[in-house]
Amino acid sequence: MFLVSGSNVVFQNFRLGNMSFQGGTPVPKELGELIEMARTIRMTPEQAEPQRRSFAYGNVKIENDSITWEMIHRAAEGLEER
């Protein structure tokens, strides 16, 4: 999780692999620049749909190891039909 205060970007209780950052830890300059660049990107619908499905898969898989990509695709296609 990142917080932005003016032009400063800081971590807020964040884990990355075996590294842990507590609230207020400054983001390295290069990472801060990449975060700022990423904020300007606007995905097309063709880019957003696979990202949405990947996000759903990752979040659900944490809680339920039996989830498969096929289940995610079926659920997404069911939503599109509505």
C-alpha positions as CSV (number, residue, x, y, z in Angstrom):
1,M,0.0,0.0,0.0
2,F,1.3,3.4,-0.9
3,L,0.4,6.8,0.4
4,V,1.0,10.0,-1.5
5,S,1.7,13.2,0.3
6,G,2.4,16.1,-2.1
7,S,5.3,14.8,-4.3
8,N,6.4,12.2,-1.6
9,V,5.4,8.6,-1.9
10,V,5.7,6.4,1.2
11,F,5.0,2.8,2.1
12,Q,2.3,2.0,4.6
13,N,2.8,-1.4,6.3
14,F,3.8,-3.2,3.2
15,R,5.4,-6.7,2.6
16,L,7.3,-7.5,-0.5
17,G,8.7,-11.0,-0.4
18,N,10.8,-11.2,2.7
19,M,11.1,-7.4,3.1
20,S,8.7,-5.6,5.4
21,F,8.1,-1.8,5.3
22,Q,6.4,0.0,8.2
23,G,4.3,3.1,7.9
24,G,6.2,6.2,6.7
25,T,9.1,4.3,5.0
26,P,10.1,6.4,2.0
27,V,9.9,4.7,-1.4
28,P,13.2,4.6,-3.2
29,K,13.3,7.4,-5.8
30,E,13.4,5.1,-8.8
31,L,10.3,3.2,-7.5
32,G,8.5,6.4,-6.8
33,E,9.1,7.6,-10.4
34,L,7.8,4.3,-11.7
35,I,4.7,4.6,-9.6
36,E,4.0,8.1,-10.8
37,M,4.4,7.0,-14.5
38,A,2.1,4.0,-13.9
39,R,-0.6,6.4,-12.6
40,T,-0.9,8.0,-16.1
41,I,-1.5,4.8,-17.9
42,R,-5.1,4.2,-19.1
43,M,-5.8,0.6,-20.2
44,T,-8.0,-0.2,-23.1
45,P,-10.9,-2.6,-22.5
46,E,-8.9,-5.3,-24.2
47,Q,-6.1,-4.7,-21.7
48,A,-8.3,-4.2,-18.7
49,E,-10.3,-7.5,-19.0
50,P,-7.3,-9.9,-18.6
51,Q,-6.0,-7.7,-15.8
52,R,-9.4,-7.9,-14.0
53,R,-9.5,-11.6,-14.3
54,S,-5.9,-11.9,-13.1
55,F,-6.7,-9.7,-10.1
56,A,-9.8,-11.9,-9.3
57,Y,-7.8,-15.1,-9.6
58,G,-5.0,-13.9,-7.4
59,N,-7.3,-12.7,-4.7
60,V,-9.6,-15.7,-4.7
61,K,-6.7,-18.2,-4.9
62,I,-5.3,-16.9,-1.6
63,E,-8.5,-17.9,0.2
64,N,-9.3,-21.1,-1.8
65,D,-6.6,-23.1,-3.4
66,S,-9.0,-25.2,-5.4
67,I,-9.9,-22.2,-7.7
68,T,-8.8,-22.6,-11.3
69,W,-8.4,-20.2,-14.2
70,E,-11.3,-22.0,-15.9
71,M,-13.6,-21.0,-13.0
72,I,-12.5,-17.4,-13.3
73,H,-13.2,-17.4,-17.0
74,R,-16.6,-19.0,-16.6
75,A,-17.6,-16.4,-13.9
76,A,-16.4,-13.5,-16.0
77,E,-18.3,-14.8,-19.1
78,G,-21.4,-15.1,-16.9
79,L,-21.1,-11.5,-15.9
80,E,-20.7,-10.4,-19.5
81,E,-24.0,-12.1,-20.4
82,R,-25.9,-10.0,-17.8
